[in-house]
Amino acid sequence: MSWDAYVDSLKQRGMVGGAICGLDGSSFVASEGSQITLAELRSILNNYGKDTMHSTGVNLGGQRYMFLSTNDFSPFSLRCKKGPAGAHLVKSKTTMMVGIYDESKKAEEAAVAVESIVESLIKANY
């Protein structure tokens, strides 16, 4: 499955946008209209889960999200909020998946959507 297909599957699960990138920050695919940049993804990768994220937040598609929390264990999720919307980010062995949701989706539903895709990546050794 191509990276485009993984990003498309986020939209099929009700996310309004998303992206996937390699953990080395060298390549990425973002959903159409999301305006997520490789520079933003690299910044997240460099600071993933660090305490400084509480003060800097997370920038995606030119929007700043408040960093809420992260897990030190698999699936290494990172949760962010912007008003009633938010972002859920999850790492696999070689990738980071970003899902952006709006007020029509609960944070828990977004987590399930993104984490289920990353689980398939992990099973495929990515």
N, C-alpha and C positions, 0 to 999 in steps of 0.2 A: 504494500500500500504506500502511495506517495505521501509526502508531508501535506500536500494540498488536501488530500482525502481526510487526513486526521483533523485538519482545521475545519473542513466542511462538516465533519461529524459533530463538531462543537455547535455549529448553527442548527443542525438537525436535532440537537438535544436542548434547544431553546436559548442558547447563548447569543448575545447580540454581536459578539466579535471574539477574536482570539488570534493566537499565534503559536508557532512552535519554532524552537531554535535548538541548535546544537549547544552542548555545555561549553564548548570552546568558543562560542560566540562568533563563529565564522560564517554561519548561514542561517536563514530563517525564512518562514512563510507566514504572512499575516492575512487575515480575512479581508476581503474587499471592503473598503470604507472605514476600516478600524484605525488607520493612520498610525499604527504601532511601528516604531522604527527599530532598526538593529541597535542603534546607540542606546535606546531605552532598555532593550533586552540585555545588552552587555552590562549596563549599570546595575540592573537587578541581579544578574549573575555574580557580579563582583561583590555585592553587598547582601546576598541572599541570607536572610535570617539574622543578620547582625543587629545589635541594639541600636545602631545609628539609624536604622530604617524607621524607628519610632519618631525621630525628629525630621528626617528627610522625606518620608513617605515613599511612594512608588509612582513613577510617571509612566503612563501608557497612553499612546495616541494623543499626546499633548495634554492629557488630563492627570492631575495629581490625586492619588488615592491615599487614604490614611492606612498605614500598616497596622494590622491588628495582632497577628500572631503567626507562628510557624511551628512545625514539628521537627524534632531532631531524628525522627525515625521514618522509615518508609511508610507512605509515599512522599515524605518531605514536602508537605503542602505549605503554602504561604497564603494568608488571607488578608484582603484589603477591602476598604469600604470608601464609598463616595456618596453621601446621602443615603437614599434607599437602594442604591445600586452598589456594585462592587466588582472585584476581580479575585479569581482563585487561580493560583499558580502551583504547579506540581512538577517535580523532577523525576526523571527515570535515570537509568544508568548513563545515557548519552544525550538526553534531550531535556528541555524545559517546555511545558505546555502552559499556555496562558488562556484562561477563559474569562470573558467580561460579560456580566449580566446586568439587566436593568431591574426596575422596581417590580416587574411582573414575575420575577423568579426569586425564590428564597435562597439565602446563602447556602443552606444545606443541600438544596437541589443542584445548585451550581457545583458544589463540591463533588457530589455523586457523578455529575456529568463529566467533569474534567478528570476525576480520578479513575473512572471506568475506562476512559480512553488511554490514560497513562498505564493502567494495568495491562492493556493489550500491547502497548509498546514494550513493557517490561517482559511479558511472555515471549515476545519476538526478539528478545535480547537487545533492545534499544534502551 
